[in-house]
């Protein structure tokens, strides 16, 4: 059985043609799935009974189920979702003034081993399929629809558990489905993929012809610190990462966002800001400073507000565009770096 929600529309057209159908069937199915919110093939009244049987025999429309829902005082929703094989992943919905942003998980667990992040505490057990990422958006859209007022997910960040570029093909299918006018129809500029910095995949992404935003988890101004806090830097140090970023900027014609977590006493001095400005000179990049969110299992501390502001001021004075990321859902462990792939034996709370 193939889950239809993960079949990118061009691939679906090819499948339909192979089944002896007209390619427009793909658009027709997408309309039922993404616009009319059909939950079964029987609802697809303009599809012949005979072909509905063919669809039922080959495809499913299953979506993840909600295992636990947590609501934050600020309106953030965190869901622990159960997938068909029992694996559990988290997805978060944040309400910005400009729209509803979903943070999507791309893998069950993560192998990147960043020392400050909770998501890597459980090793990767598998990649998510495209339909399982689409499913996270569908489940949130269902909740938003219940709230009324025509609410829906308007922005996507692939910044949940996992390294999206370690699951490249499925993540690309997912963002294409999200972006397609017959899919979620979310504009490319409203979708962001975040990577810890895999140079080959960044170069590949640069050639996809996509306008989808790219964010790079940089977090350090030099190799010494970066290798200490991010294992991936021991494999792909800055002299491998930065040229890939520049190639992306050149080929895609887009700037990246550098994410930079401020860790007290580790990477948050004004000298580090100077070094950071120098490192990213020659890129068009913009820096998003992230206040560290506590993870019980590690010993880092959050930088004081004064230090955060001194860091921001210094970057700004050096001509680097920088902002401090707004925080959501800290009271329900839904903030950056706090998402986990819950293990299957965990008790329902
Ligand atoms: N693996 C990808 C996608 C995850 S994005 C990546 O590394 O980019 C999640 C973002 O939250 C990353 O920028 C990550 O570095 C950041 N993050 C991780 N742990 C954090 C913590 N404890 N506090 C704040 N941000 C954190």
Boltz pocket constraint, residues with backbone or C-beta under 6 A from the ligand:
constraints:
  - pocket:
      binder: B
      contacts: [[A, 112], [A, 114], [A, 116], [A, 117], [A, 118], [A, 158], [A, 159], [A, 160], [A, 161], [A, 162], [A, 163], [A, 164], [A, 194], [A, 195], [A, 196], [A, 215], [A, 216], [A, 217], [A, 259], [A, 261], [A, 290], [A, 291], [A, 292], [A, 293], [A, 294], [A, 295], [A, 336], [A, 337], [A, 338]]
      max_distance: 6.0
